[in-house]
Amino acid sequence: MTVRFGAICLGWTATNPQHQLRVRTSAPLLVLNGRYDPATPYDGAQRVVRQLGSRGHLVTYEGSCHASYPRTECTRRQVERYLITRTTPPVGANRPAAPV
C-alpha cells in the first residue's frame, strides 16, 4: 500500500507498506482514531482492528484532529475507563466531535 500525503505535506509522498500485525496478548486492545484525522487515515485504524480480531475495539472520534483523546470529555472518559477497568466500548462506538 502506498500512502500519499500530498495535500498535507506540500507534495511530499511517503511509501509506507503496512505489515501484518503480530500481537501476542489476550487483553482487549483499544484503538482511538478520528474519522477525518489528516495524519492517520481512518481506514488504517479499521484495518488494525480487523487484524486484532476479537481483541480489537475501535472508538471513532467524529472529528478531524490528530489527537482525539483530549478533544472531548466523552473520548477521555472512554479511554480512561478502558485503562482503569479494561472495559471496552460496544462495537461501532462513536464519539461526537468537539464544538467549533
C-alpha positions in Angstrom: 0.0 0.0 0.0 1.3 3.5 -0.8 0.2 6.2 1.5 0.2 9.7 -0.1 0.1 12.8 2.0 0.5 15.3 -0.9 -2.2 17.8 0.3 -0.9 17.6 3.9 2.8 17.7 3.4 3.1 20.0 0.4 3.7 17.4 -2.2 5.8 15.0 -0.2 4.9 11.4 -0.9 5.6 8.6 1.6 5.7 4.9 0.8 4.8 3.0 3.9 3.7 -0.5 3.3 1.6 -1.8 6.2 2.7 -5.1 7.7 0.6 -7.8 9.2 0.3 -7.3 13.0 1.9 -9.9 15.3 0.1 -9.2 18.6 0.6 -11.7 21.4 -1.9 -10.9 24.1 -5.3 -11.9 25.3 -6.0 -8.4 26.6 -8.6 -6.3 24.9 -6.9 -3.5 22.9 -8.5 -0.1 22.4 -7.9 1.9 19.2 -9.0 5.5 19.1 -9.0 7.3 15.8 -10.6 10.5 14.3 -12.7 9.8 11.3 -11.2 12.8 9.5 -7.7 12.7 11.0 -5.3 14.2 8.4 -2.2 12.3 9.8 -3.6 8.8 10.5 -6.3 7.8 8.0 -9.4 6.2 9.5 -9.2 3.2 7.2 -5.9 2.3 8.7 -7.5 2.1 12.2 -10.2 -0.1 10.8 -7.5 -2.4 9.3 -5.7 -2.6 12.6 -8.9 -3.5 14.5 -9.8 -6.2 11.9 -6.3 -7.7 12.3 -6.7 -7.7 16.1 -9.9 -9.7 15.7 -12.0 -10.1 18.9 -9.3 -8.3 20.9 -9.6 -5.0 18.9 -12.0 -2.3 19.8 -12.3 0.9 17.8 -13.6 4.1 19.2 -14.3 6.7 16.4 -14.0 10.3 17.2 -16.2 12.1 14.7 -13.8 15.0 14.2 -10.7 16.0 12.2 -7.9 16.4 14.7 -5.0 14.1 15.2 -5.0 13.8 19.0 -8.6 12.5 19.6 -8.2 11.6 23.3 -8.2 15.1 24.8 -10.7 16.6 22.5 -13.9 15.9 24.4 -15.0 14.7 27.8 -16.6 11.7 26.1 -13.4 10.4 24.5 -11.4 11.0 27.7 -14.0 9.0 29.7 -14.0 6.1 27.3 -10.2 5.8 27.2 -9.8 6.3 31.0 -12.5 3.7 31.7 -10.6 1.2 29.5 -7.2 2.0 31.1 -8.6 1.6 34.6 -11.1 -1.3 34.2 -10.3 -2.8 30.8 -13.9 -2.2 29.9 -14.2 -1.9 26.1 -16.8 0.1 24.3 -19.6 -1.5 22.3 -18.9 -2.3 18.6 -19.3 0.8 16.5 -18.7 3.2 19.4 -18.6 6.8 18.0 -17.9 9.9 20.0 -19.1 13.3 18.7 -16.6 16.0 17.6 -15.8 18.9 19.8 -17.9 22.0 19.1 -16.1 24.5 16.9 
